[in-house]
């Protein structure tokens, strides 16, 4: 965890190729931004089923928007939630 003060949380994660992050959502009013530093992910949700997010690209998930991820390569990811999601990113 880089930062979590209630107003927002930020974490850098290293995700190995093939790792799947189960479908989940964040309660209102929490929004989540994912920024891929290196590697690539495939994001799955109702609007962007199978969208590939490459290094230098980002995606935002709105409150209560169900989503899941799959690492296509070894990936370094910067994740931000605003406001902070209690326990983030545990259990994701």
N, C-alpha and C positions, 0 to 999 in steps of 0.2 A: 504494500500500500504506500503510495507516495503521499497522499493527502486525503483526509476525511474530517471535515469540520462541521458537518451538518448541512452547510450550504452547497456542498459538492464533494464528490469523491473522485480520485484519480488513481489509477493503478497501471503498471506496465506488466504485461504477462508474456511469457514465452510458451508457445503452444507447439507441440511436436506434430509433424505431418501425420494425418490420419485421425487426429483427435477430434472427437465430436462433442460439442457442448449442447446438452439437451435443451429441448424446447422450453422456454420460460418467458415470463414477462415481468415488468416492473410496475408496481401500483402507481396510481395517480398521486402526485403530479410528476413523478420521476421520468426523465428522458435519458437515454443512453447514447453516447457517441463512441464509435470505435474508429480508431485511426491505425492503419497498418503501417508499421515502420519498415518491416522487411517480411518477405514471404508473401503468402496470399491465403485468403479465406473464401469460402462460399457461404453466403448468407441466405437463409430460407425464412420466408414469412409470407403472409397473404398477398402482398403486393410485389415483392421481388423474389419470387421463388427461384433459387439457384443463381443469384447475382454474385459474380466473382468480384472481390475487393482486393486489389493489388497494392503493393508497397506505394505509399504516397497518397492513397485514396482513403476515403472515409465513408461511413454510413451512420445514420441517426435512426434510432428506434423510439417512437413516441410512447407515451404512457400506455400501459396495458396492451401494447402490441406484441403478440406472441412471435418469438423468433428462435432460431437455432443456428449454430455455426459448425463448419467443418474446415479444418486446416488442410489446405491442398499442398502446402510446403511447410517446413519449419518456419514459424511465424513469430515475430515480435509485434505486440499489439499494445497500443495506448488506449485505455478505456476510461471514459468519464461519465459519471451520473450526476445530474442536477435535478433537484437537490440530492443529497447523498442517500444511497440506498443502504439501510442498516444491514451490516454483515457482508456488504459487497466486497469482493466477488465470490465469497464462499457459497458453495452449493450450486453453482451455475454450471 
